[in-house]
Each structure stands twice: as C-alpha cells, then as structure tokens.
Amino acid sequence: MSRLPNDATLRAIIELACRAPSVHNTQPWAWAVRDTMLLLRADPHRKLLHADPNERDLVMSCGAALHELVVAAAGMGWACTVHRTPENGRTDLLAVVTFSPREPDVADLGRLAALEQRHTDRRQVSSWPVPRERLDHLAGLVRDHAVVATTIPDHLRPVVVSALENARAHQSTDEAYLAELYSWTRGGTEDGIPESSLLAAGSDPASYTRFPSGTLADSHDEAGPSAEEWLVLTTASDDPLSWLRAGEALDAIWLSCTTSGLALVPYTQPIEIGSTRRTLQHDLLGDNSCPQVLVRIGWPQRAYQPLPPTPRRPVDDVLHHESSASS
Ligand SMILES: Cc1cc2nc3c(=O)[nH]c(=O)nc-3n(C[C@H](O)[C@H](O)[C@H](O)COP(=O)(O)O)c2cc1C
C-alpha cells in the first residue's frame, strides 16, 4: 500500500533530488503533492527559449531530478513507483510517483552518497585510461532506462570535435542565445552557474566549453595526454518521454562515475542545433537512433582541488501542495 513519507522526510528527499544536474543550472522542475502522490512537472518559466526551444534539455534535466528523487528516497527508506506521463508531446506533467517503505541496502546508501558528491568538473582529465569494463558497466546502466550508450572509437572522435566546434560557432553568432547564456552564468539570476565552476580564460580549447570564462584553473597532466572517453546516449525516438528517460540515464551513469571517482561532463550544444545533431546521427551513429547527449568521462588529475557546490533553489520554491480537483 503506497503512502507518502512524513512532511520532513519528503522535504529532505526533494531537497536531495534538487541536487540533480540541469542545463545551465536552471533547475526547471516543480514538484506537487496530491493525495498520496508526488507529481513532477517541468517549470516553463525556467525554459531556455533560445538554447532549448524544443524543451529537450528542460525535460532531460527533469529526468535527472526524477532519478535523483528515486535514489534519495531509496537511501531514506522509501521505494518509489514511477509512472512516466509525457503524453502527446506535452511536457507539463512528466511523472507521477508513489512511495512505499523499504529498508535501504548498501547499494542504495552508496548511490545516496554519490548524489551528495556529484558535480560537473569541466577541467582536463588525467592521462589514466578508463577501463573498458567501466564503460561496459555504464552501458548496462543506461539500458535499464531504455537508452543506449555508445562509446565513440578514436577514429570517430573528429566527428565529435567538429560537431562541438560547429555548434559553438553557430550559437556564438546568436545575440539572443548569448544574452540568455550570460544571464545564467554572470550572476543574472540567484542560481545559474557560478564562476567557480567555469574554466578560467586561456583554458585548453579541447575542453569545448560553451560558457564564458570563470575562475576554475585547468591544467594538462604532465604524465601524458588526457585519456578521456566519449559516449553518446541515444534513444529510439525523439519525444518528451525519450528525453525524460535520457535524463534519468544520464544521472544514473553520473552517480556511478562519481562512486568510482570518474569525472563526467555532458555536452548538449551539438544536440541543440539541427545540423550538428544530424551530423552526429549520420556520421557517428549511422542509423536512425536519436542522439540526446554527448558525455566526456575521465579520471580527474590528482592535484585538482574539490569544487564548491553549485547553488540550488530552496525547497519552498519547487514544492507545492495541490488538491485533487486541480489538473
Ligand atoms: C540536460 C543537461 C545539459 C547540460 N549541458 C551541458 C553542456 O552543454 N556543457 C556543460 O559544460 N555542462 C552541461 N550540463 C551540466 C550543467 O551545466 C550542470 O549540471 C549545472 O550547472 C549544475 O552544476 P553541477 O552539475 O555541478 O551540480 C548539462 C546538464 C544537463 C542536465
């Protein structure tokens, strides 16, 4: 029989879920308690009108928060049943979650610890190779979310590099896009991405950052070239349900990487633009699967200092109660 956790526990679970990654740290989610259910909606006021007019990044960000909700609840003694609800291309209601008590196991507690540590580290990774078994493990994790993770072989890396460069060049001539980007990265909002998470001027161009410079120092591993791996997460179709699933899958591999000490950076710029998305589809994948996010993975350099956490909206801003009569 499902029932809601008590108020304090539910707020604690939602506060943890809101540690999820989101595009430009927009945190575009809204949670509502209705009877014994928790509803997840996308918050249209937080949509990136110029970077993400189709709402793919918006819904993926909500998918990441949905995954973190399930992880947080499991770590606090609650199993979630998730009914995913994006219907007819609509993104207003994304998921309905019910809860039932369940003792956490060691894996639940490990994932909860990873959730609290996860962050985006855009610095160059070290020269230590990522073992093939790790990549296979990540591919297995995303399959549970109906998503495919393809490791990009060395000979196809130039396709990724040129998609990243072309996407950046394309967006850098769009004044409205740039104004929106700056409003989320230059203190234009209380949240957004702080300078301490953005690479300092003069960082390696191979970091492919889409952001203006910040204060985060980057360096090369003196032992050798960065041994980064690139994955592309794809879905069979390209609709809000697929984006929600892709966000859940992204978060699942991110928490797994965090547990094993690997740094992960998602890149969505080449997916946001039709021409570069098609290039990835044809030249990288060679089939009809739909790329949703590129992911760079690698071991952080030993000398790196930990990064301060990025800000989050207070729970009262994102959690509401509604009566069963409202839609
Ligand atoms: C859907 C989505 C798209 C993202 N796209 C990018 C990107 O293109 N480049 C990048 O450096 N980070 C990207 N990120 C990472 C966010 O900027 C990051 O999660 C956010 O600033 C919060 O910081 P944190 O992950 O350190 O908590 C993306 C995250 C999500 C969920």
The ligand as an SDF file (V2000), in Angstrom:
LIG
                    3D

 31 33  0  0  0  0  0  0  0  0999 V2000
   20.3720   18.3620  -19.8730 C   0  0  0  0  0  0  0  0  0  0  0  0
   21.7060   18.9080  -19.4270 C   0  0  0  0  0  0  0  0  0  0  0  0
   22.5230   19.5660  -20.3560 C   0  0  0  0  0  0  0  0  0  0  0  0
   23.7750   20.0490  -19.9770 C   0  0  0  0  0  0  0  0  0  0  0  0
   24.5940   20.6090  -20.9460 N   0  0  0  0  0  0  0  0  0  0  0  0
   25.8510   20.9940  -20.6060 C   0  0  0  0  0  0  0  0  0  0  0  0
   26.7620   21.4570  -21.6020 C   0  0  0  0  0  0  0  0  0  0  0  0
   26.4360   21.5170  -22.8000 O   0  0  0  0  0  0  0  0  0  0  0  0
   28.0240   21.8150  -21.2130 N   0  0  0  0  0  0  0  0  0  0  0  0
   28.4180   21.7440  -19.8920 C   0  0  0  0  0  0  0  0  0  0  0  0
   29.5680   22.0710  -19.6010 O   0  0  0  0  0  0  0  0  0  0  0  0
   27.5590   21.3200  -18.9190 N   0  0  0  0  0  0  0  0  0  0  0  0
   26.3020   20.9320  -19.2380 C   0  0  0  0  0  0  0  0  0  0  0  0
   25.4490   20.4560  -18.2630 N   0  0  0  0  0  0  0  0  0  0  0  0
   25.8610   20.4660  -16.8560 C   0  0  0  0  0  0  0  0  0  0  0  0
   25.1660   21.6220  -16.0950 C   0  0  0  0  0  0  0  0  0  0  0  0
   25.7130   22.8670  -16.5020 O   0  0  0  0  0  0  0  0  0  0  0  0
   25.3320   21.4150  -14.5620 C   0  0  0  0  0  0  0  0  0  0  0  0
   24.6560   20.2360  -14.2020 O   0  0  0  0  0  0  0  0  0  0  0  0
   24.7520   22.5520  -13.7510 C   0  0  0  0  0  0  0  0  0  0  0  0
   25.4720   23.7330  -13.9850 O   0  0  0  0  0  0  0  0  0  0  0  0
   24.7800   22.2580  -12.2350 C   0  0  0  0  0  0  0  0  0  0  0  0
   26.0980   22.0320  -11.7960 O   0  0  0  0  0  0  0  0  0  0  0  0
   26.5120   20.6620  -11.0860 P   0  0  0  0  0  0  0  0  0  0  0  0
   26.2950   19.5640  -12.0900 O   0  0  0  0  0  0  0  0  0  0  0  0
   27.9700   20.8560  -10.7350 O   0  0  0  0  0  0  0  0  0  0  0  0
   25.6360   20.4710   -9.8820 O   0  0  0  0  0  0  0  0  0  0  0  0
   24.2020   19.9520  -18.6260 C   0  0  0  0  0  0  0  0  0  0  0  0
   23.3660   19.2820  -17.6930 C   0  0  0  0  0  0  0  0  0  0  0  0
   22.1500   18.7640  -18.1000 C   0  0  0  0  0  0  0  0  0  0  0  0
   21.3020   18.0050  -17.1060 C   0  0  0  0  0  0  0  0  0  0  0  0
  1  2  1  0
  2  3  1  0
  2 30  2  0
  3  4  2  0
  4  5  1  0
  4 28  1  0
  5  6  2  0
  6  7  1  0
  6 13  1  0
  7  8  2  0
  7  9  1  0
  9 10  1  0
 10 11  2  0
 10 12  1  0
 12 13  2  0
 13 14  1  0
 14 15  1  0
 14 28  1  0
 15 16  1  0
 16 17  1  0
 16 18  1  0
 18 19  1  0
 18 20  1  0
 20 21  1  0
 20 22  1  0
 22 23  1  0
 23 24  1  0
 24 25  2  0
 24 26  1  0
 24 27  1  0
 28 29  2  0
 29 30  1  0
 30 31  1  0
M  END
$$$$
